[in-house]
Structure formats: C-alpha cells, structure tokens
Amino acid sequence: MADNPHSEFEEPSSESRGHREPPRSSNSSEEEVKSNTPDGTRPSRVRVRSRGRELHQRERQEQAEFWQRIHSLTPQGWATQALIGINGLVFAAMAFDGVSVFQPSPSDLVDWGGNLSELTTNDQWWRLLTCTFVHGGIVHLGFNMWVLSAIGRFYERIVGQVGFLLLYLISGVTGSLISILWQQDVVSVGASGAVFGIIGGLGALVIRKSAGFPASVLKPLQKSVVAFLGYNMVIGFALPNIDVAGHLGGLVGGVLSGLVLAQPLDELARRRRPARNIALGLGGGFVLALAILGFPRSADVQGALERLAEVEKVVLPLVDHAAQQYDAGTLSAADFATQLENQALIPWGEFIDEFERLEDVAEHRQELVRLVLEYIRRRHEHWAAMVNALQDPEPDLAIPEVAPLQKRVYDAAEAITQYYQSLNAR
C-alpha cells in the first residue's frame, strides 16, 4: 500500500469477484486506463468514480458507527421532548387564559414571566428563567421548537440528559441577562437564547475536535453551525423585534458550557459525566450568581407606581369622607385640617421624595415618571392649601380660593391617562 497511495480507494479487480476481464482487442485500451496526460500516471475516470464510491461508502459506515456509539452512550433521549412539552404547555395555558396566540401584548408577556429589566433587576430574577418558556406567538413557538427538536436530540445523545439540561438552562439565563443589559425597554421572551446555547455546545465539539467524531460527521457539523449562525445574524439585524443580544448571550453561554461537557465518545467519558455535570452546575451557577450580584439595577418605577396606587386607594376615600363630614357640619374645620394633614399630606409627601430619588430610569419610562411626579406635587400642593384654608379664621371664604389648585390636579391626572392611551394605541 505504501508503494501505491491510491490502492486503498481502487475498485476491487474483476478477478477477485470470480470472473476474468475480456481481452482487449487494440492498443487503444491502454488509453482507457490511463489519463490523457503525457506520463499516463494519473488515475482514470473509472478509478476516480470507484474511489468516490468507496469513500462515500466508508463515510456512511463511519456515520452509522457514530450513531450507534452515541445511542449506546445515551440510550434514552427524553430531555428534548420534555423541554418541548413544557414550552407547549405554557403556551396552551396562556391561550386558555385569553392571551392572543398570534401577537400577545407586552403586559401579557410580563404577567406570564417575561423578562423586563425594570422588574427583573428589582428582586424578580426568576424572570431570567421563566421568560425562556414564554413565547410571543405561535409562529415564535413553532420555529424555536422545530430547531430545538432538530438539534437537541442529537446533542443530548452526545452529552447526556443532565448535561444537556444544564447547558440549556445556563444558556437561556445567560441570554436573558445579556438581553436586559443591552435593551432595558423591551420585554424579552422565548427559548431562542437556550437554542443558540445548543448551537454553541455543538460549536464547542468542533473546537475541541473530540475523539470519536469522524471527519464525515465533524466537517458537516462545522458547516451547519457556521451556516446557522451566519443566517440568524443576518436575519437578526435585518428584521425588527429580534433579540440579537439574547441570541449572542445564549451562544456564549453554550460555548463555555459545551467546552466543559465536550469529551471523547467512549465508555470512560460516559462514566465521568456526573462529575462534569456537577462541575458545570456549580461553576455555571457561581458565575451567574456573581453576574447577578454585580448587575446594574434599573430604577424600580413599577414598584413605586404600585406603592403609590396602594396608598392612593386608602388616602383618597379618607379625604373624601372627611370632606363630606365637614360639608354636613359633623366635622369641624380644625379636625378636618388635622385629618387632612396626618392622613394625606404626610404619606403623600413621602412619594415626592421617592420619585425624585429614582435613578437610572429607563428612557422609555422617563416621561411617565415626570408626569406622575407632577401629579403627586399638584395633589400635595392642593391639600396643603386646603389645610391652610381650614386653619383660616374664616375657612368658608378661604376654601373657594383653593379651587384652581384642584383643577391642576385633575389636569395632571388627565395627562397620565392620555399617556397610557397613547401607549395602547401604538
């Protein structure tokens, strides 16, 4: 074989198959087995085709043996189906709850665990994970589950169910973190970051060139990974509403996790899977915990609005009831002024301080914060003027002069209403 480097690709001779080649009748037969080059040393077309067929058969044999090997290492592949089932169940529950199956509203996505910087970074870190099981419509769900089914079962067989789930979850959370770091005013949802993590895990196999992967598997895998990433990057930057940051974050998390999991396809590596899974789980969890601890917090505008609404539900009825008692003559001006100061002015003034102290307010929330702060100030101003009027020697004459301030309160409240209406109209 050393004397003839082409011999291993040559088609077996006809004598070896039990019959003889018919004799050639002319000297032209020499040209049929030689190339048209002057020295006649290159193989003929027949031999090239023969070697191509042998190479193809050998690659098919390698691939068959490869698939047998990964099936023997991971006989049961249930993790991918389980993830697809969970995503489907969540989507069905959302639809049953009345959420649109084609274009859910941002508020619906948030209610079901969507990832929004303002909420997530203010002690709702669980959204980093829950958002990976929420999808923005049936098309979004269908595409992600199709890709997950196509590549997930393959990768699961290679690294095992536990390693596959760890990589999936770590990649999904990493993608969620990068998403809210990149864009604070968008609700991010979907399994795309985790799916890109699986692509990253496959890329790690290419990087490590793990033993047991024949070239007939590794080279097409490399081309598929590059093609998938290239296509999705182009689409991501060309189309709106594509969370490119989340995709890239998931990809990075998948590559790093995949480098931990990538091992030769043999029995020894299979027995070492638990140790590698523990290392990945502890290491990945530690890194994500550090990232969360050091992650920049967004101003908790929603929390401040909810606290304001709760206080308003209590304070406004108390003020109205006291005003009715004063009009009916059952409450003196002095007592009305005392109740108004203690039950309204003091707690209301605390909200002026809270909203003024809000820092790092997301750009899309700045206008709302300005309008709410204006409303709080105008109502506080009105109540303070009412207290002064009630403490006047002739309160009945002083109170009507406060009426213009009350109109400012109504105008400020109306501005907030119009702001929310404009949001719903977009």
ABEGO torsion letter per residue (X at the ends): XAABAAAAABBBBAAAAGBBBBBBABAAAAAAABBABAAGABBBAAAAAAAAAAAAAAAAAAAAAAAAAAAAABABBAAAAAAAAAAAAAAAAAAAAGBBAABBBAAAAAAAGBBBAAAAABGAAAAAAAAAABBAEAAAAAAAAAAAAAAAAAAAAAAEAAAAAAAAAAAAAAAAAAAAAABAABBBBEAAAAAAAAAAAAAAAAAAGBBGBBAAAAAAAAAAAAAAAAAAAAAAAABBGBBAAAAAAAAAAAAAAAAAABBBBBAAAAAAAAAAAAAAAAAAAAAAAAAAAABBBBBBAAAAAAAAAAAAAAAAAAAAAAAAAAAAGABBAAAAAAAAAAAAAAAAAAAAAAAAABBGBBAAAAAAAAAAAAAAAAAAAAAAAAAAAAABABAAAAAAAAAAAAAAAAAAAAAAAAAAAAAAAX
